[in-house]
Amino acid sequence: MGDRIQRSVFVCTFSPDTLAESRQRLAGMIDATTDAVHILPVCAACWSKMIVLGQADREPDSPTGQPC
């Protein structure tokens, strides 16, 4: 059905500048031989179609902008 990649998952919204800074900081924190960071863009249109089960909340950081 799919490949399990989740260990710790964070949902964040970033401006382009904040994304670049976060990416740089993460690159300096991980061991590239053993660690993996997946950064997945989600446009506002796709975000609005997200299915949330349980107590998760997607509203506080809901992105705005152009669809994919």
N, C-alpha and C positions, 0 to 999 in steps of 0.2 A: 504494500500500500504506500509506503514512504520510508525514507531513511531517517532514523532518529538522530537528530543533531543537537537537541536541546539539553543543556545542562543548567544554564542560567539564561533567562531571556528578559530583555528590557525593551520596552516600547518607549521610544523617545521622538520628539519632534525637534528638529534643528533648523536654524537658518543655514544658508550655505557657509557662512563664516564659522559658525559654531560646529558644524559638521566637520569642516576641515581641521579645526583645532582638536576636536574630540578624536578624530581619526589619527592625528599625529600623536596625541597623548596615549591612545590605546596601543599604537605600534611600538611605543617606547616601553610599555608595561608588560607586553606579552612575550613569551618565548616562542618565536615563530616555528621552532622545530617540534613543539608539543601542543601549542595552543591554537585556537581558531576563533576568529571573530567574523560573524556574518553581518553585514550592514545591508539591509533590504529597503529600498525606497518604496513607499506606498503613497500614491497620489490621493487627493481628497475624494475623488469619485470611488476609487477602490476601497478606501477607508470606510466610506459610508455603507459599503456592501459587506463589511466584516461581520461575521457571525460570532457572537460572544456567548459562551455558556457559563453558567455558574455566577460567581460574584465578581468577575472581572468587569472593569469599567473602561470604556474607550473614550469617553467624552472629554475629560480634562485636557488632553493633549491633541484633540482632533485637528488634523492639518487643514489648511485652506490652500487654495491655488488651483492651478490648471489640472484637468484630468490627464491621465497617461496617454 
